Amino acid sequence: MIYKRRQFFRKLSRGGSALALTPFFQSLRAHGEGNEAILPKRFVFVVKSSGIDKFNLVPKGLENHFVNPDDHKKLGNRGRREGPLVDVALADHKLPEKLAALETLKDRLTIIQSLSGVGFRGNHTKGFGTLSLHDSEKVAVAPTLDCLLGQHLSTGPYPMYGMAMSGQLLESAGWKPEDSYCYPNLSAYGAAKPVAYQGSPRKAFFELFGAAVASPRELEKKIALNGSLMDFLTEDARRVEKQLSGDDKARFAQYMDSFDSLRKIEEKKAALTERIKKHTPKQTERFNSTAPSGRIESHFEIATAALIAGLTNVVTLRPDTLGVKYSELGLSNSVHALGHLQDNKASNGWTGHQARMEIEKLHFKEIAKMAKKFASIPEGNGSMLDNTMIVYMSCSSGDHHCAGHDWPVVLLGGMGKKLKAGRYLEYPKYGSKGHRTVGNFYLSLMQAAGMKTSESFGQSDSNLKDLDLKGPLQELMQG
């Protein structure tokens, strides 16, 4: 059976089939050859606003270093108590209430605490610095992790695809979710090359899955039109380019590249038409919802389908910003206001801490749903979840106002057995021997994805110059 399948793949490859260029074909071929190493790898980054509370991420039965041992109240932003590395199996502990939706998936789960990312300005968000680890809150000065991974992994139309609630961080009069493209200042392909995110679920649906609802003739016309436009522009461009020099010439080249990129996107979509049709999500009225939970659920559903269809290998989701009000949870307070409440009461009677946890639980519910969908899809000798890593973090590290001394991360999924799972990792306090950084964590993801890396990622922290901060997190790496 395997021999026949291999022969089939070789014939398709010799025939130059467009299918051979798709992630779907790579998956089939890997399954047929028993070669797990060439299975496609994928990432989903879920980056919330206002920080992720640390004290309620500790599994039950473990000493909580983020609360006062006398009154068990939450410690401040840099309040982790002194102590050595904590590296324990989650199988031996029940997950905290916040992560209850992931209890049945905890063999694929890793919780990481006490990593640092210091030196990036912005007291409500690190902006582009979140994923680039540079001081670049509002202006991109370096490529971000999601874009680097997307360029390395994706063979579909989109190297990475982003969806966001809004591009505006703080609340304003008449705030509402975006209904088109927006810039959440999160992802970038390089200096001054920010990525636009789609805010509208319905527009994201048509942008990604338009091939499933368009006739073959419509697709042919669209590709032909894009090709003709490019030919026309190229002719005209030669004349314009001769009159330009220096920076103007470089900017014009980028302008022309954008047209060529659009044409290539449509060509790649056309090659994936049948697979796109098979995995297109069902259109629902929820795609028009402006309620945060409805918008978040739609973004997760569309992202899941896009990854399954091979339209991209990297998705970044921005589930909320500081101006969002989760009215469906009975909250009239914005995410920003909740971040200041602490033990004070929100509009529905919850404390600020409880309200923040309930919002995170809503996010984890969608993450669990996504992971279970991936786990149901066979791939190689396992499932799609074995080769897909969901990363949950915040652009504001571990608190509403935080300098980045403690940056919690929750991982769910796998990366072809390159990363350990089912662990709770808590590193020594900032500045202590054995402390590690978010840069070390990002190197772990990059190396697990098969990227060649240097010994560090992002800008260094001068306060930690006496610590050995080279390479990935060895406690996370397999083997």
C-alpha positions as CSV (number, residue, x, y, z in Angstrom):
1,M,0.0,0.0,0.0
2,I,2.8,2.4,0.9
3,Y,4.8,1.4,-2.2
4,K,1.8,2.3,-4.4
5,R,1.3,5.6,-2.7
6,R,4.9,6.5,-3.2
7,Q,4.7,5.7,-6.9
8,F,1.6,7.9,-7.1
9,F,3.4,10.8,-5.5
10,R,6.4,10.4,-7.8
11,K,4.2,10.5,-10.9
12,L,2.4,13.6,-9.6
13,S,5.8,15.3,-8.9
14,R,7.2,14.5,-12.4
15,G,4.0,15.8,-13.9
16,G,4.6,19.2,-12.3
17,S,1.2,19.1,-10.6
18,A,0.3,22.3,-8.8
19,L,-0.9,20.1,-5.9
20,A,2.8,19.2,-5.3
21,L,3.4,22.8,-4.2
22,T,0.7,22.8,-1.5
23,P,1.0,21.9,2.2
24,F,-1.7,19.3,1.7
25,F,0.4,17.4,-0.8
26,Q,3.4,17.7,1.5
27,S,1.3,16.2,4.3
28,L,0.2,13.3,2.1
29,R,3.6,12.6,0.9
30,A,5.1,12.6,4.4
31,H,2.4,10.2,5.5
32,G,3.1,7.9,2.6
33,E,6.8,7.9,3.1
34,G,6.6,7.7,6.9
35,N,8.7,10.8,7.1
36,E,7.4,12.9,10.0
37,A,10.2,15.5,9.6
38,I,8.7,17.0,6.4
39,L,5.2,17.4,7.7
40,P,4.2,21.1,7.6
41,K,4.6,23.1,10.8
42,R,2.2,25.8,11.9
43,F,1.9,28.5,14.6
44,V,-1.0,30.4,16.0
45,F,-0.1,33.5,18.2
46,V,-2.9,34.8,20.4
47,V,-1.8,38.1,21.8
48,K,-4.2,39.7,24.2
49,S,-3.9,43.2,25.8
50,S,-3.5,44.3,29.4
51,G,-1.2,41.5,30.5
52,I,-1.9,37.9,31.8
53,D,-2.1,37.5,35.5
54,K,0.6,35.1,36.8
55,F,-0.8,34.1,40.2
56,N,-3.7,32.2,38.8
57,L,-1.6,30.2,36.3
58,V,0.0,28.0,38.9
59,P,-1.3,24.4,38.9
60,K,-2.9,23.1,42.1
61,G,-0.6,21.6,44.7
62,L,2.4,23.7,43.8
63,E,3.7,26.6,45.9
64,N,2.5,29.9,44.5
65,H,5.4,32.3,44.2
66,F,3.2,35.1,43.0
67,V,1.2,35.6,46.1
68,N,2.1,36.7,49.7
69,P,2.5,33.5,51.8
70,D,0.8,35.2,54.8
71,D,-2.5,36.5,53.3
72,H,-2.3,34.9,49.8
73,K,-2.8,38.2,48.1
74,K,-1.3,38.8,44.6
75,L,2.1,40.3,44.7
76,G,3.2,43.3,42.5
77,N,4.6,43.4,39.0
78,R,8.0,42.2,40.0
79,G,6.9,40.2,43.0
80,R,7.9,36.7,42.3
81,R,9.5,35.3,45.4
82,E,13.1,34.0,45.3
83,G,13.4,30.4,44.4
84,P,15.1,27.9,42.0
85,L,13.7,26.7,38.7
86,V,10.4,24.8,38.9
87,D,10.0,22.1,36.3
88,V,7.2,19.7,37.0
89,A,4.8,17.4,35.1
90,L,1.3,18.7,34.7
91,A,0.0,15.1,34.8
92,D,0.6,15.2,38.6
93,H,-1.4,18.3,39.1
94,K,-4.9,19.7,38.3
95,L,-4.9,22.8,36.2
96,P,-5.9,26.1,37.8
97,E,-9.5,27.3,37.2
98,K,-8.4,29.7,34.5
99,L,-7.1,26.8,32.4
100,A,-9.9,24.3,33.1
101,A,-10.9,24.2,29.4
102,L,-7.5,22.7,28.6
103,E,-7.6,20.0,31.3
104,T,-8.2,17.2,28.8
105,L,-5.4,18.5,26.6
106,K,-2.8,19.0,29.4
107,D,-0.4,16.4,27.9
108,R,0.0,18.9,25.0
109,L,0.2,21.9,27.3
110,T,3.1,23.9,28.7
111,I,2.9,26.8,31.1
112,I,6.0,29.0,31.3
113,Q,6.4,31.7,33.9
114,S,9.1,34.3,34.9
115,L,10.7,35.0,31.5
116,S,11.7,38.6,31.1
117,G,11.6,41.1,28.2
118,V,12.9,44.4,29.6
119,G,13.9,47.6,27.8
120,F,10.9,48.1,25.5
121,R,8.9,51.3,26.1
122,G,5.2,51.4,26.5
123,N,3.3,50.9,29.7
124,H,0.1,49.5,28.1
125,T,1.7,47.6,25.3
126,K,5.1,46.7,23.9
127,G,3.7,47.1,20.4
128,F,5.9,45.7,17.7
129,G,8.4,44.9,20.5
130,T,6.1,42.1,21.7
131,L,7.2,39.8,18.9
132,S,10.4,41.5,17.8
133,L,11.9,42.2,21.2
134,H,13.1,45.6,20.2
135,D,12.2,49.0,21.6
136,S,9.5,49.7,19.0
137,E,6.1,50.3,20.4
138,K,4.7,52.3,17.5
139,V,7.2,52.0,14.7
140,A,8.5,48.7,13.5
141,V,12.3,48.6,13.5
142,A,12.9,44.8,13.0
143,P,11.0,41.8,11.7
144,T,8.7,40.1,14.2
145,L,8.7,36.4,15.2
146,D,5.4,35.5,13.5
147,C,6.5,37.0,10.2
148,L,9.9,35.3,10.3
149,L,8.2,32.0,11.0
150,G,5.6,32.6,8.3
151,Q,8.3,33.3,5.7
152,H,10.1,30.2,6.7
153,L,7.2,27.8,6.9
154,S,4.4,29.0,4.7
155,T,4.0,27.8,1.1
156,G,0.4,29.0,0.7
157,P,-0.8,32.4,-0.5
158,Y,-0.1,34.2,2.9
159,P,3.2,33.9,4.8
160,M,1.2,35.0,7.9
161,Y,-2.4,36.2,8.4
162,G,-3.6,38.5,11.1
163,M,-7.0,39.2,12.6
164,A,-7.7,41.8,15.3
165,M,-10.5,43.3,17.2
166,S,-9.2,46.8,16.6
167,G,-6.1,48.7,15.7
168,Q,-6.7,51.3,18.4
169,L,-5.3,50.4,21.7
170,L,-7.1,52.7,24.1
171,E,-10.8,53.4,24.3
172,S,-12.4,56.4,22.6
173,A,-15.8,57.9,22.2
174,G,-18.1,55.6,20.2
175,W,-15.5,52.7,20.2
176,K,-16.4,49.7,18.2
177,P,-14.6,46.8,16.5
178,E,-12.9,47.4,13.2
179,D,-14.9,46.5,10.1
180,S,-11.9,46.5,7.7
181,Y,-8.1,46.4,7.8
182,C,-6.4,47.8,10.8
183,Y,-2.9,48.1,12.2
184,P,-2.5,46.8,15.8
185,N,1.2,47.6,15.8
186,L,2.1,43.9,16.4
187,S,3.5,42.3,13.3
188,A,6.1,43.4,10.7
189,Y,8.2,41.9,7.9
190,G,11.0,44.4,8.7
191,A,11.7,48.0,9.6
192,A,8.8,50.2,8.5
193,K,6.9,47.2,7.1
194,P,4.0,46.7,9.4
195,V,1.3,44.0,8.7
196,A,-2.3,45.0,8.3
197,Y,-4.8,42.8,10.2
198,Q,-8.3,42.1,9.1
199,G,-10.9,43.2,11.6
200,S,-14.1,42.0,9.9
201,P,-14.7,38.2,10.1
202,R,-16.9,38.4,7.0
203,K,-14.3,40.2,4.9
204,A,-11.7,37.8,6.2
205,F,-13.9,35.0,5.0
206,F,-14.2,36.3,1.5
207,E,-10.5,37.3,1.3
208,L,-9.4,33.8,2.4
209,F,-12.1,31.6,1.0
210,G,-13.4,33.6,-2.0
211,A,-12.2,30.7,-4.2
212,A,-14.8,28.5,-2.6
213,V,-17.7,30.7,-3.6
214,A,-16.4,32.0,-7.0
215,S,-17.0,30.1,-10.2
216,P,-13.9,28.8,-12.1
217,R,-14.5,31.4,-14.8
218,E,-14.5,34.2,-12.3
219,L,-11.2,32.9,-10.8
220,E,-9.6,32.7,-14.3
221,K,-10.7,36.3,-15.1
222,K,-9.4,37.6,-11.8
223,I,-6.0,36.0,-12.3
224,A,-5.8,37.1,-16.0
225,L,-6.8,40.7,-14.9
226,N,-4.1,40.7,-12.3
227,G,-1.5,39.4,-14.8
228,S,-2.5,42.0,-17.4
229,L,-2.4,44.8,-14.9
230,M,1.1,43.7,-13.8
231,D,2.3,43.6,-17.4
232,F,0.9,47.1,-18.0
233,L,2.5,48.4,-14.8
234,T,5.8,46.8,-15.5
235,E,6.0,48.6,-18.9
236,D,5.1,51.9,-17.4
237,A,7.3,51.3,-14.4
238,R,10.5,51.1,-16.5
239,R,9.8,54.7,-17.7
240,V,9.1,56.0,-14.2
241,E,12.0,54.2,-12.6
242,K,14.6,55.9,-14.9
243,Q,13.5,59.2,-13.4
244,L,14.0,58.2,-9.8
245,S,17.0,57.8,-7.6
246,G,18.0,56.9,-4.0
247,D,15.2,56.4,-1.5
248,D,12.5,57.3,-4.0
249,K,13.6,54.5,-6.3
250,A,13.6,52.0,-3.4
251,R,10.1,53.1,-2.3
252,F,8.9,52.7,-5.9
253,A,10.3,49.2,-6.0
254,Q,8.3,48.3,-2.9
255,Y,5.2,49.7,-4.4
256,M,5.6,47.5,-7.5
257,D,6.4,44.5,-5.4
258,S,3.0,44.8,-3.7
259,F,1.2,44.4,-7.1
260,D,3.3,41.3,-7.9
261,S,2.5,39.9,-4.4
262,L,-1.2,40.2,-5.0
263,R,-0.9,38.4,-8.3
264,K,1.0,35.5,-6.7
265,I,-1.5,35.3,-3.9
266,E,-4.3,34.8,-6.3
267,E,-2.3,32.2,-8.3
268,K,-1.6,30.2,-5.1
269,K,-5.3,30.4,-4.1
270,A,-6.3,29.1,-7.5
271,A,-4.0,26.1,-7.0
272,L,-5.7,25.4,-3.6
273,T,-9.3,25.8,-4.9
274,E,-10.5,22.2,-4.1
275,R,-8.9,22.1,-0.7
276,I,-10.3,25.6,0.1
277,K,-13.8,24.4,-0.9
278,K,-13.5,21.4,1.3
279,H,-12.5,23.3,4.5
280,T,-14.4,26.6,4.0
281,P,-16.3,27.4,7.2
282,K,-20.0,27.9,7.1
283,Q,-21.0,31.6,6.9
284,T,-23.1,32.6,9.8
285,E,-24.6,35.9,11.2
286,R,-22.0,35.7,13.9
287,F,-19.5,37.0,11.3
288,N,-21.4,40.3,11.5
289,S,-21.4,40.4,15.3
290,T,-19.7,43.3,17.1
291,A,-19.9,41.6,20.5
292,P,-16.4,40.7,21.6
293,S,-17.1,37.0,22.2
294,G,-18.8,36.6,18.8
295,R,-16.0,38.4,17.0
296,I,-13.3,36.3,18.8
297,E,-15.2,33.0,18.1
298,S,-15.4,34.0,14.4
299,H,-11.7,34.9,14.2
300,F,-10.7,31.6,15.7
301,E,-13.0,29.6,13.4
302,I,-11.7,31.3,10.3
303,A,-8.1,31.0,11.4
304,T,-8.6,27.3,12.1
305,A,-10.0,26.7,8.6
306,A,-7.3,28.8,6.9
307,L,-4.6,26.7,8.5
308,I,-6.3,23.4,7.6
309,A,-6.8,24.6,4.0
310,G,-3.1,25.5,3.7
311,L,-3.7,29.2,3.0
312,T,-1.0,30.0,5.6
313,N,1.1,28.3,8.2
314,V,1.1,31.2,10.7
315,V,-1.8,33.2,12.1
316,T,-1.7,35.9,14.7
317,L,-4.9,36.8,16.5
318,R,-5.5,40.0,18.6
319,P,-8.6,39.0,20.6
320,D,-9.0,42.3,22.4
321,T,-7.6,45.8,23.0
322,L,-7.9,48.1,26.1
323,G,-11.1,49.7,24.8
324,V,-13.1,46.4,24.5
325,K,-16.1,46.0,26.8
326,Y,-17.2,42.4,27.3
327,S,-20.8,43.2,27.8
328,E,-21.9,39.6,27.3
329,L,-20.1,38.9,30.6
330,G,-22.2,41.6,32.3
331,L,-19.2,44.1,32.3
332,S,-19.6,47.7,31.4
333,N,-16.0,48.3,32.4
334,S,-13.4,48.4,29.6
335,V,-10.4,46.0,29.6
336,H,-8.4,49.1,30.5
337,A,-10.6,49.9,33.5
338,L,-10.6,46.3,34.7
339,G,-6.8,46.4,34.7
340,H,-6.8,49.1,37.4
341,L,-9.5,47.5,39.6
342,Q,-7.4,44.8,41.3
343,D,-9.6,43.8,44.4
344,N,-12.2,46.5,43.7
345,K,-15.5,45.5,42.2
346,A,-16.5,45.7,38.5
347,S,-19.9,46.5,37.2
348,N,-21.2,43.0,37.6
349,G,-19.9,42.4,41.2
350,W,-16.7,40.6,40.2
351,T,-13.3,41.8,41.5
352,G,-10.9,43.1,38.9
353,H,-8.9,40.0,39.2
354,Q,-12.0,37.8,38.7
355,A,-13.1,39.8,35.7
356,R,-9.7,39.5,34.0
357,M,-9.7,35.7,34.7
358,E,-13.2,35.3,33.1
359,I,-12.1,37.1,30.0
360,E,-9.0,34.8,29.7
361,K,-11.2,31.8,30.3
362,L,-13.3,32.9,27.3
363,H,-10.1,33.0,25.2
364,F,-8.9,29.6,26.4
365,K,-12.3,28.1,25.5
366,E,-11.7,29.1,21.9
367,I,-8.1,27.9,22.0
368,A,-9.4,24.5,23.3
369,K,-11.9,24.3,20.5
370,M,-9.2,25.1,17.9
371,A,-6.8,22.5,19.4
372,K,-9.5,19.7,19.4
373,K,-10.3,20.4,15.8
374,F,-6.6,20.1,14.9
375,A,-6.4,16.9,17.0
376,S,-9.3,15.4,15.0
377,I,-7.4,15.7,11.7
378,P,-5.0,12.8,10.9
379,E,-1.5,13.9,9.8
380,G,1.4,11.6,9.4
381,N,1.4,9.1,12.2
382,G,-0.5,11.5,14.5
383,S,-2.7,14.5,14.1
384,M,-2.4,18.1,12.9
385,L,-2.1,19.2,16.5
386,D,1.2,17.4,16.7
387,N,2.6,19.9,14.2
388,T,0.8,23.0,15.3
389,M,1.7,25.2,18.2
390,I,-0.7,27.7,19.7
391,V,1.0,30.4,21.7
392,Y,-1.0,32.5,24.2
393,M,0.6,35.7,25.6
394,S,0.1,39.4,26.1
395,C,1.6,42.5,24.6
396,S,1.9,43.8,28.1
397,S,3.6,40.8,29.7
398,G,2.4,39.8,33.1
399,D,0.3,42.8,34.3
400,H,-1.8,45.7,33.1
401,H,1.2,48.0,33.7
402,C,4.4,46.0,33.4
403,A,8.0,46.6,32.5
404,G,8.3,43.0,31.3
405,H,10.2,41.5,34.2
406,D,7.8,38.5,34.2
407,W,6.2,37.4,30.9
408,P,3.9,34.4,31.2
409,V,3.3,32.2,28.1
410,V,0.9,29.3,27.6
411,L,1.7,26.8,24.8
412,L,-0.7,24.1,23.4
413,G,0.1,21.7,20.7
414,G,3.3,20.2,19.2
415,M,6.2,21.0,16.8
416,G,7.0,17.5,15.5
417,K,8.3,16.2,18.8
418,K,10.9,19.0,19.0
419,L,9.4,20.6,22.1
420,K,8.5,19.0,25.4
421,A,4.9,19.2,26.6
422,G,2.9,18.6,29.7
423,R,5.1,20.7,31.8
424,Y,5.0,23.7,34.2
425,L,8.1,25.8,33.9
426,E,8.9,28.6,36.3
427,Y,12.3,30.3,36.0
428,P,14.2,32.0,38.8
429,K,13.3,35.7,39.5
430,Y,14.6,38.5,37.2
431,G,18.3,39.0,37.7
432,S,18.8,35.7,39.6
433,K,21.1,32.9,38.4
434,G,19.2,30.7,36.0
435,H,16.8,33.4,34.9
436,R,15.9,33.3,31.2
437,T,14.3,35.7,28.8
438,V,11.5,35.8,26.1
439,G,14.3,35.9,23.6
440,N,15.5,32.4,24.7
441,F,11.9,31.3,24.3
442,Y,11.6,32.7,20.8
443,L,14.8,30.9,19.8
444,S,13.2,27.7,21.1
445,L,10.2,28.1,18.7
446,M,12.4,29.1,15.8
447,Q,14.8,26.1,16.2
448,A,11.9,23.7,16.7
449,A,10.5,25.0,13.4
450,G,13.7,24.2,11.6
451,M,15.1,27.8,11.4
452,K,18.8,28.5,11.8
453,T,19.3,31.0,14.5
454,S,22.0,33.1,16.2
455,E,22.7,32.8,20.0
456,S,20.2,35.6,20.8
457,F,17.0,37.2,19.5
458,G,16.1,40.9,19.8
459,Q,17.9,43.5,21.8
460,S,19.9,42.5,24.9
461,D,19.1,43.5,28.5
462,S,22.1,45.3,30.0
463,N,20.9,44.5,33.5
464,L,21.4,40.8,32.8
465,K,24.9,41.1,31.3
466,D,26.3,38.7,34.0
467,L,23.9,35.9,33.1
468,D,24.3,33.3,30.4
469,L,21.4,34.0,28.1
470,K,22.5,32.3,25.0
471,G,20.4,29.8,23.0
472,P,17.0,28.3,23.5
473,L,15.3,27.2,26.7
474,Q,16.9,23.8,27.2
475,E,14.1,22.7,29.6
476,L,11.7,23.1,26.7
477,M,13.7,21.5,23.9
478,Q,13.3,17.8,23.3
479,G,16.4,15.7,23.3
